Every structure is written in C-alpha cells, then in structure tokens.
C-alpha cells in the first residue's frame, strides 16, 4: 500500500494491482490495467485515464465525476456508482454501465454500448454521441431513457460518426 501517488504530466501503465491512500493526477496519461483501490482522496484534474480492470474509489460512491480537462475511457463498470456527472469527456465501452442517472454538464459522452438509464440531463453545451464507426456492425447509439432533458445549447448528435463505404458513398448516422 502506497501512502500517496501523485502524477504530473506523466505516463503510467499500471501492470500490477495497486492500493493507495491518496491519488492525484495532473496531465499525462494512465492505463489502469489491473485492480486499483484508493482508501483516501482521489483527484484527477487533467489528462487521460483508460480503465480495463476493477477499481474502488470512495468519491465515486454513489456519483462518479469526470471533470473538465479529463478524458476517461472505461471498459469495466464501477460497482458502486449509481450516477455520473461529466464535464470532461467519457468514452464508455462497458456493456450495461451501472449508472441510473446521468448528467452531461458541458462535457461529452461517447456511448459505444447499449445502456438503460432512469434519467439523462444534457446541458451547458453537453453532447451525447458514439465513437466513429469502424465497421457496419459497430457504432450505433443504443439507449433507453425514462426521463430525458436536453437544453437548447446541447445535443444528441452522431453527425459524421457513421461509416462511409467506398463505391456507394453511404454515410450512416445523423443528428437527433
């Protein structure tokens, strides 16, 4: 167990399980490829995080937050997170994310898997989209929401994210 880990404009590839009391990151990148646990304070102020293994972060219970200046890509669900607030960018590659309430507040979510949410609020220029399509079997926005609010400055938009095929010139996607 480390008492603290501070990353500043660094690149970290986590190759083993890691438990720290306090974690702080400003700039750089972190590939969390093995189990990660924080027992105290967790703060990511800027940079990019890729999660492919289980993580336990007390501040994410019950709400996960992605702040402005942070890009996070997840392919493993947060077991204790029931809501999320995104001011930065979140790329979701995990099937059935555990959040029931989602707020995109000036940030962006690229949702690449089916999801069912109780509520979705998109505001202050926020955007919901999917990643650029690589094949005809990928790249669709598949979402079921009970309560949806989108302010006039925000959007659900997949323009330019479809598959352009050679020959026929087809482009899948659109803005809704």
Secondary structure, DSSP 8 states (H G I E B T S, - for coil): -EEEEEEEEEEEEE-S-EEEEEEEEEEEEEEE-S-EEESS-EEEEEEEEEE-S-EEEGGGSSEEEE-TTEEEEESS--TT--EEEESSEEEE-STT-S-SEEEEESSEEEE-S-EEEEEEEEETT-EEE----SSTTS----EEEEEEEE-TT-EEB-TT-S-B-TTT--B---B-
